[in-house]
Amino acid sequence: MVVWTDKERAAISDIFSKLDYDDVGQKCLSRCLIVYPWTQRYFGAFGNLYNAEAIMNNPMIAKHGTTVMQSLERALKNMDDIRNTYAELSVLHSEKLRVDPGNFRLLSDCLTIVIAAKMGTAFTPEYQASFQKFLSVVVSALGRQYH
Amino acid sequence: MSLSAKEKVIVKDFFEKVSTRSDEIGAEALARLIVVYPQTKSYFAHWKDLSPKGAPVRKHGITVMGGVYEAVSKIDDLAGGLLTLSELHAFMLRVDPVNFKILSHCILVVLSMLFAEEFTPQIHVAVDKFLALLALALSEKYR
């Protein structure tokens, strides 16, 4: 059972309240595909990923980034039971999409970096700790149904 | 994975551009290391003051960043150029190499935080590769 302190809940809520999902989602996913190019293997049907510019301007990637952020919001709204909230998503990623769970950590590292850019020094070490804890719980829940 | 000639230029140029704030980057990165990854405090048990904004953390962050800049200057031969530092980390400090990855991540977060406009995905990937190769060079003498 994950235990959240009031400070952690407040920090994570505060971070999310400042996010434009379309903007952050697009930036996060495209950054992941550029910084860790092997992750492109899951996006064969997404059109032109030929170079960094193509990735950053790709509308399908942008749309999927928004989808990812909306899913993270579901985890935020169900912070005390992310495991069950994400049970179906975990099955989807393991059975249908067949995503190596290592990639979840890569994407969450990129998200941390995009949010650091957005928030600047407001992204204090304590905020970073709370947010990374949230992401590690999400990543763990996503990896749960793999067998 | 190795750095292309173009990536070496990107890394050198970027670190040159941010060099006036290198102390701040180092101090902030180390502060984040011990706050976000509390297990890393085990290496600093001999410090009286382990507060993230305290003097020992700040001073050491500056030292570490100095090492990063030394590595930038030796980017064409990291293993050779960082031999002494590798021996230090292997035989004296015995820092588990998993922590190099963690510190690299903290450095990237700080760079993104302080230089949001400049830290594009293209620069991010070059710097990430460089830090990974730096870590590898530091691990050279471990076994």
Chai-1 contact restraints between the chains, C-beta under 6 A:
chainA,res_idxA,chainB,res_idxB,connection_type,confidence,min_distance_angstrom,max_distance_angstrom,comment,restraint_id
A,R31,B,P121,contact,1.0,0.0,6.0,A-B,restraint_1
A,I34,B,P121,contact,1.0,0.0,6.0,A-B,restraint_2
A,I34,B,V125,contact,1.0,0.0,6.0,A-B,restraint_3
A,V35,B,H124,contact,1.0,0.0,6.0,A-B,restraint_4
A,V35,B,V125,contact,1.0,0.0,6.0,A-B,restraint_5
A,V35,B,D128,contact,1.0,0.0,6.0,A-B,restraint_6
A,A52,B,P121,contact,1.0,0.0,6.0,A-B,restraint_7
A,A52,B,Q122,contact,1.0,0.0,6.0,A-B,restraint_8
A,I113,B,L108,contact,1.0,0.0,6.0,A-B,restraint_9
A,I113,B,V109,contact,1.0,0.0,6.0,A-B,restraint_10
A,I113,B,S112,contact,1.0,0.0,6.0,A-B,restraint_11
A,A116,B,V109,contact,1.0,0.0,6.0,A-B,restraint_12
A,A116,B,S112,contact,1.0,0.0,6.0,A-B,restraint_13
A,A116,B,M113,contact,1.0,0.0,6.0,A-B,restraint_14
A,A117,B,S112,contact,1.0,0.0,6.0,A-B,restraint_15
A,A117,B,A116,contact,1.0,0.0,6.0,A-B,restraint_16
A,G120,B,M113,contact,1.0,0.0,6.0,A-B,restraint_17
A,F123,B,M113,contact,1.0,0.0,6.0,A-B,restraint_18
A,P125,B,A31,contact,1.0,0.0,6.0,A-B,restraint_19
A,P125,B,R32,contact,1.0,0.0,6.0,A-B,restraint_20
A,P125,B,V35,contact,1.0,0.0,6.0,A-B,restraint_21
A,P125,B,P52,contact,1.0,0.0,6.0,A-B,restraint_22
A,Q128,B,R32,contact,1.0,0.0,6.0,A-B,restraint_23
A,Q128,B,V36,contact,1.0,0.0,6.0,A-B,restraint_24
A,A129,B,V35,contact,1.0,0.0,6.0,A-B,restraint_25
A,A129,B,V36,contact,1.0,0.0,6.0,A-B,restraint_26
A,Q132,B,V36,contact,1.0,0.0,6.0,A-B,restraint_27
